[in-house]
């Protein structure tokens, strides 16, 4: 292999320099640095790979088509049993214990969101007196998460069906796990239902 040593390449005519031919590969060896000076520009007219990030890990889960989550005891915090994955880039959501665990090396800020359609199981003359939702962090109680802001509730409703939703940024470390809990207080002796138009999910932020 021949080697060319020089301190500067300058176009013989004009201002454009072409490196190699179609199919050639240029390699910057390990330990070497390719620097673009302040004011310089890299223009991508083809395909760029390996730069930046892609907002993963990311997950989104919900209920199966037209399937409600039933039998939620009134006035008790209950983990929402979302077992249908819409996507899960790093296989980090567990469909058995219904939790997302931050993979190794993926700690950082995560955008977390949920939307729950909550119902009373009995007829429309009975209503929910309160509906709440909260993200548990590593099994912590809702009181801990209240401080983070990802706690939502409504009360004194006269409707049988309510929706509740929130979006928040959480600082998570590798191996941290989060779970979605809901509490429904219903009248008329009914139980709570999470409707099939419900979901929760999240993704890592590029900051």
C-alpha positions as CSV (number, residue, x, y, z in Angstrom):
1,X,0.0,0.0,0.0
2,X,1.4,3.3,-1.0
3,X,1.3,6.4,1.3
4,X,0.9,10.0,0.4
5,X,2.2,12.6,3.0
6,X,1.2,16.2,2.7
7,X,0.1,19.0,4.9
8,X,-2.7,20.4,2.7
9,X,-4.8,19.5,-0.3
10,X,-5.9,22.4,-2.5
11,X,-7.9,22.3,-5.7
12,X,-5.8,22.8,-8.9
13,X,-8.7,24.7,-10.5
14,X,-11.9,26.0,-8.9
15,X,-12.7,25.2,-5.3
16,X,-14.0,21.6,-5.4
17,X,-11.9,18.5,-4.5
18,X,-13.1,14.9,-5.2
19,X,-11.8,12.1,-3.0
20,X,-11.7,8.7,-4.7
21,X,-14.2,7.1,-7.0
22,X,-17.6,5.5,-6.6
23,X,-17.4,2.5,-4.2
24,X,-14.2,3.7,-2.5
25,X,-14.1,3.8,1.3
26,X,-12.2,6.3,3.4
27,X,-11.3,5.3,6.9
28,X,-10.4,7.5,9.9
29,X,-8.4,5.1,12.1
30,X,-9.0,4.6,15.8
31,X,-7.4,7.4,17.8
32,X,-7.3,9.8,14.8
33,X,-9.6,12.9,14.8
34,X,-11.4,14.5,11.9
35,X,-12.1,18.1,12.8
36,X,-14.4,20.6,11.1
37,X,-13.3,24.1,12.1
38,X,-15.7,26.7,13.4
39,X,-17.6,28.1,10.4
40,X,-17.1,24.9,8.4
41,X,-20.0,22.8,7.0
42,X,-20.5,19.1,6.3
43,X,-23.2,18.7,3.7
44,X,-25.0,15.4,3.4
45,X,-26.2,14.7,-0.1
46,X,-26.3,10.9,0.4
47,X,-26.8,8.7,3.5
48,X,-25.2,9.4,6.8
49,X,-25.0,6.6,9.4
50,X,-23.7,6.4,13.0
51,X,-24.2,10.1,13.8
52,X,-26.2,11.3,16.7
53,X,-29.0,9.3,18.2
54,X,-32.6,8.1,17.5
55,X,-34.6,8.7,20.7
56,X,-34.3,5.1,21.8
57,X,-35.0,3.1,23.9
58,X,-38.7,3.7,23.2
59,X,-41.8,1.8,23.9
60,X,-45.6,2.1,23.6
61,X,-48.1,-0.4,25.0
62,X,-51.9,-0.6,25.2
63,X,-54.8,-3.0,25.3
64,X,-55.6,-5.6,22.7
65,X,-58.2,-4.6,20.1
66,X,-61.6,-3.9,21.6
67,X,-60.5,-5.4,24.9
68,X,-61.0,-3.6,28.3
69,X,-59.0,-4.2,31.5
70,X,-61.7,-5.1,33.9
71,X,-62.2,-5.8,37.6
72,X,-60.2,-2.9,39.1
73,X,-61.2,-2.6,42.7
74,X,-62.7,0.7,43.7
75,X,-60.5,3.2,45.7
76,X,-57.3,1.1,45.4
77,X,-54.1,1.7,43.5
78,X,-53.9,-1.0,40.8
79,X,-51.1,-1.6,38.3
80,X,-52.5,-1.2,34.7
81,X,-51.9,-4.6,32.9
82,X,-51.0,-3.4,29.4
83,X,-49.8,-6.5,27.7
84,X,-50.0,-5.5,24.0
85,X,-46.8,-3.9,22.7
86,X,-47.3,-1.3,19.9
87,X,-43.5,-1.1,19.7
88,X,-40.5,-1.8,22.0
89,X,-37.2,-1.0,20.4
90,X,-35.0,-2.5,23.1
91,X,-37.2,-5.3,24.4
92,X,-37.3,-3.3,27.7
93,X,-41.0,-3.5,28.5
94,X,-42.1,-6.7,30.3
95,X,-45.6,-7.9,29.3
96,X,-45.7,-10.2,32.4
97,X,-45.1,-7.7,35.1
98,X,-46.1,-4.6,33.0
99,X,-43.1,-2.5,33.6
100,X,-40.4,-0.7,31.5
101,X,-36.8,-1.2,32.7
102,X,-34.0,1.2,31.5
103,X,-31.4,-0.9,29.6
104,X,-27.8,-0.9,30.6
105,X,-26.0,2.2,29.4
106,X,-29.3,4.0,28.6
107,X,-29.8,6.2,31.6
108,X,-30.9,9.8,31.0
109,X,-34.0,11.9,30.6
110,X,-37.1,10.1,29.3
111,X,-40.4,11.6,28.0
112,X,-43.2,9.5,29.6
113,X,-46.9,9.8,28.6
114,X,-50.1,8.0,29.2
115,X,-53.8,8.2,28.3
116,X,-56.4,6.2,30.1
117,X,-60.1,5.9,29.3
118,X,-61.6,4.9,32.7
119,X,-65.1,3.6,33.2
120,X,-67.5,2.4,35.8
121,X,-68.6,-1.2,35.2
122,X,-72.3,-0.5,36.1
123,X,-75.0,1.4,34.2
124,X,-74.8,5.0,33.2
125,X,-76.7,6.2,36.3
126,X,-73.7,5.4,38.4
127,X,-70.6,7.5,38.1
128,X,-66.9,7.7,39.1
129,X,-66.3,10.0,42.0
130,X,-62.6,10.2,41.4
131,X,-60.1,8.8,38.8
132,X,-56.3,9.0,39.2
133,X,-53.1,7.8,37.6
134,X,-49.5,7.8,38.6
135,X,-46.1,6.5,37.5
136,X,-44.4,4.3,40.1
137,X,-40.6,4.5,40.1
138,X,-38.8,1.4,41.4
139,X,-41.9,0.4,43.3
140,X,-42.2,3.8,45.1
141,X,-45.6,5.0,46.3
142,X,-47.6,7.7,44.5
143,X,-46.6,10.2,47.2
144,X,-43.0,10.0,45.9
145,X,-44.0,10.6,42.3
146,X,-46.3,13.5,43.2
147,X,-43.2,15.6,43.5
148,X,-42.2,14.8,40.0
149,X,-45.5,16.1,38.6
150,X,-46.5,12.9,36.9
151,X,-49.6,12.5,39.0
152,X,-53.1,13.3,37.6
153,X,-56.5,13.1,39.1
154,X,-60.1,14.4,38.7
155,X,-62.9,14.2,41.1
156,X,-66.7,14.8,41.7
157,X,-67.6,13.7,38.2
158,X,-71.1,12.7,37.2
159,X,-69.9,10.8,34.2
160,X,-69.6,7.0,33.8
161,X,-66.6,7.4,31.4
162,X,-63.6,9.7,31.9
163,X,-60.3,10.1,30.2
164,X,-57.1,11.1,32.0
165,X,-53.7,11.8,30.5
166,X,-50.3,13.3,31.3
167,X,-46.9,13.9,29.7
168,X,-43.7,14.4,31.8
169,X,-39.9,14.1,31.7
170,X,-38.3,11.7,34.2
171,X,-34.6,11.3,35.0
172,X,-34.0,7.6,34.9
173,X,-30.8,5.5,35.6
174,X,-29.9,2.2,34.1
175,X,-31.9,-0.6,35.8
176,X,-34.6,1.8,37.0
177,X,-38.1,0.6,36.3
178,X,-41.4,2.4,35.9
179,X,-45.0,1.2,36.1
180,X,-48.4,2.8,35.5
181,X,-50.9,2.6,38.3
182,X,-54.6,3.8,38.3
183,X,-57.2,4.4,41.0
184,X,-60.9,4.7,40.3
185,X,-63.5,5.5,42.9
186,X,-66.9,4.4,41.6
187,X,-70.4,4.7,43.0
188,X,-73.2,2.2,42.9
189,X,-71.1,-0.8,43.9
190,X,-69.3,-1.1,40.6
191,X,-65.7,-1.8,39.7
192,X,-63.3,0.1,37.5
193,X,-62.5,-0.5,33.9
194,X,-59.6,0.7,31.8
195,X,-61.1,1.1,28.3
196,X,-59.4,-0.3,25.2
197,X,-58.7,3.2,23.9
198,X,-55.9,3.5,26.4
199,X,-52.1,3.4,26.2
200,X,-48.8,4.5,27.8
201,X,-45.2,4.7,26.7
202,X,-42.0,6.7,26.6
203,X,-38.7,7.4,24.9
204,X,-35.3,8.6,25.7
205,X,-34.6,12.3,24.9
206,X,-31.5,13.5,22.9
207,X,-30.1,16.4,25.0
